[in-house]
Amino acid sequence: MANTGTASLTIAELREFASFTPCEQRYIKRSLDVGLGRHDAFKLWARDGEETASIRSQYVVYQELKALRGQIPSDSDFASLESFMGKLLRVTAFDIAQDRLTCFSAYRFLYERLLGAEVRPFLPSAFCAAAALPQIKPERRKHLLQSISEAAATAPGWSSREPSFYPEWVEKEAA
């Protein structure tokens, strides 16, 4: 019975990933390669000089992920909140500024995998803060902020279940 529940949740994750645009899917897979050190992102994802530069910047910015994984504050820990949220906001702002994540769902999907399930309560505030920055164009800012549902923004609790589906690069011949 437990396997059925796990399989259902994995299928839900697969469906959610399939609902993202091809650009979002590509960016999520690339970001997981960079953030989790799975593959050489330059070899797999760089199609031109602009993407090479973007991936290089992403490797630098994603160095913060190591520190973030070790300092996710508890519900009552306000002392370490500033340091954690500052770093999370900086990394989130980088990803949003890349113009490849178009909604909160894609952002949440990526960050649950980069940082784990315990980061979920902090994602709505980091996303809204980064999307509202003046560096984000007004029309894009409006679209991003409208993409977060009231339920996601005001959730009374979050699942502690770790994600099970981590999308990866698939060779065309293998596909």
N, C-alpha and C positions, 0 to 999 in steps of 0.2 A: 504494500500500500504506500509506503514512503517513497518508493521508486516512482510510482505513478505521479505523486505530487511534485517530485523533483523534475520529472520529465515534462509535466505541464508547465512548470515555471520556466524551464529552459526553452520550451516551444514559444512561450509568451515573449521571452527575450529575443528569440529569433525573429518573431513577427514584428516586434518593435523595431529591431534593426532594419528589417526589410521595408518598413514604412518611411525610413529616412531617404532623403534624396541621394542619388549616386555620389554627389560631391561630399555630402555629410558622411556617407559610408566610407569613402576613400580617406577622408581626413581622420575619422575615428580609427581606422586600421593603421594609418600612418602614425598617429599620435600614440597608439598603444605600442607600436614598435619602438618609438623614441622613448616613451615614458617607462616602459617595462624592460627595455633593453633586449627585445626579442630578436630583432633582425637589424641589418644595416639599412637604415631608412634611406640613405643616399642612393644605394644601389636599387632598391625597390621602388621608390616613390619620386625621385627627382627626374622630371622630364625636361627641365631647362634650367638656366642659370638662376632664374627667379625662385623656382622651387628649391634649388640647392641652398640658396641664401635663407629661405624661409625655414628649411629643415635645420640648418646650422643655428639659427636664432632659437628654434624650438628646443634643440638640445641644451642650449645655454639656460633658457628660461625653465625648462623642466628639471634642472638641477635642484630646484626648490622642492620637488616632489619628495625627495628623500627625507628632508626635514619635516615636511607636512605629514608624512605617514607616521612619524614618531611623536607628533605633538597634537593630535586631535583632542581638543578639550572635552571634558565631561560636561554634563548638563549644568552643573553648579560651579564650574571653574571659569570665573570671569578674569582671573589674573593672566592667563595665557591666551585669552581671546584675541587681544590686539595683535600679537605676533603671528598667531595662526591665520586670522582673517586677512591680515595685511599680505602675507605670502600667497594665500589662496586667491585673493583678489588680483594680485599681480599676474599670476599664472592664468587665471580665468580671463582677465582683460586681454592678455596676449592671444588666447585662443579665439575669443570673440572678434578681435581686431583682424584676424586672418580672413574674415568674411566667408567662412566655410561651414560654420555651425549656424543654422538659421532659426533654432528654437531651443527652448529649455529642455525638452525631452532628449534631444541629441547631446546637449551639454551634460545632462545628468547621466545619461547612458555611458558617456566617456569617463566622467570623473568617478563614478562608482567603481569602474574597473581600474582606473589609475590609482585611487586612494583607498578603496574598500568600502564596505557597507556603512561603517561607522561615520563616514563623512556626510551621509545623506541629509542630516538636519541642517547642515551649513550651506548646502548647495543653493537653495532658493535665494538666500541673502547675498551670497557671493555673485550669483548670476545677475540679480537685479542691480547690485552695486556696479558691476562691470558694465552692464548694458546701459546704465544711466550716465556713464562717464562722458564728458564733453568731447573726448576723442572719437567717439562713435557718432557717425552721421545721424542727424535727427530722424530721418525716415527709417533707417535701420534700427535706431534706438527704440522707436515706437513699435516696430514689428517684433523685436526681441522681447520687449516688456509685455506686449500683448500675448506672447506665446506661452507665458507661464499661467497656468490655471489658478483659480482661487483656491482650489483644493490643495495644489502643490505648495502654494505660498502660505497657507494657513494650517497645514497638516498638524494634527495633535500628536502624532507619533510616526515613526519610520521603521521599516523592516530592518532587522539586523542580519538577514540572510545575504550571504555573499553572492555576487553574480556568478553564473556558471558558464555563460557563453561569452567567449572572447574572440571576436572576428579577426581573421588573419588574411594575409595575401594568399591568393590561389593562382598558381601558374595557369595560363590559358590552356595548355595541353592537358593538365590535370582536370580542369573544369569540364 
